[in-house]
Amino acid sequence: MDKNFVIAIDGYSSCGKSTLAKALAKHLHFVYIDSGAMYRAVTLYFLRNKIDPSDNQKITEALQHIQLNFHSRDYQTHISLNGEEVSEEIRQMYISERVSDVSTNRAVRAAMVKQQQLMGKSKNIVMDGRDIGTAVFPDAQVKIFMTADPNVRAQRRYNELIAKKEDVSFEEIVDNLAHRDYQDTTRKESPLTRAEEAIILDNTELTEREQLKFILQLIKPLLK
Ligand code: DC
C-alpha cells in the first residue's frame, strides 16, 4: 500500500456497523473512528448548554467551543468533549432521541466532516457512519453499506441497553430506530444513501465472525 487506506462503512442505526468496523480495525491494525460518536457528543454539549438545534447563529458560535478528541484503547471508542470522557454518556437513550435533530444541521455537519477528513489524511482507518463513503471519503478504497432486518436491529439494541441496565422498552427502541432511519434517509444534508460501488452487507442472519470473514475475503486482494 503506497497511500493510506480508508474503509468507509455506512448503514442504518444499530445494524452492527461499529462491531464490524472494530473487528476490521483490529484485524488489519487500522485506526477505528466512530463518526456517530462525534454527533452524539455535540448533542450532549447542545443539551447541556441549552442550544436549540435550529438556532443557526447559536450553533455556529457553540461549535467554536467544542473540542472533540478520540483516544483509541483496545479498539473501543473513547471520546472526550472538552477534556471530559463522555463515551458512556453519549450512548444513553436521551442522546439517541435528540441526535438526529443535531446531525441534520448543516454547520454541525460541515465541522464534523472537516475533522473526520483530517483524521483520515495520513493514517489507515476504518470509519463508520452515514455519509462516509458518499461525502467524507468519496475516494475510499473500500466502501461497505450495511443493513439488517429492522426487528433484528431493534432486538440487538434492546439487549445492549438492557445489559447496561437502561430502563427502556422494546417499543421505544423500535420507534427510535424508525424515527432515525426516516431522518437519516430523508434529511437535506448528506442523507444516508449507498455509494454506487459499495459492497452491500445484510447481516440479519450472519454472526460477527461470518460477516468479518465475508468482508476480509473481498478486501484482502486490495490491501496488497
Ligand atoms: O451511528 P450512531 O447511531 O451512533 O449515530 C448517531 C446519529 O448521528 C445517527 O442518528 C445519525 C447521525 N450520524 C450522521 O448523521 N452521520 C454520520 N456520519 C454518523 C452519524
Boltz pocket constraint, residues with backbone or C-beta under 6 A from the ligand:
constraints:
  - pocket:
      binder: B
      contacts: [[A, 13], [A, 14], [A, 35], [A, 36], [A, 37], [A, 39], [A, 40], [A, 96], [A, 99], [A, 100], [A, 103], [A, 104], [A, 128], [A, 129], [A, 130], [A, 131], [A, 132], [A, 180], [A, 184], [A, 190]]
      max_distance: 6.0
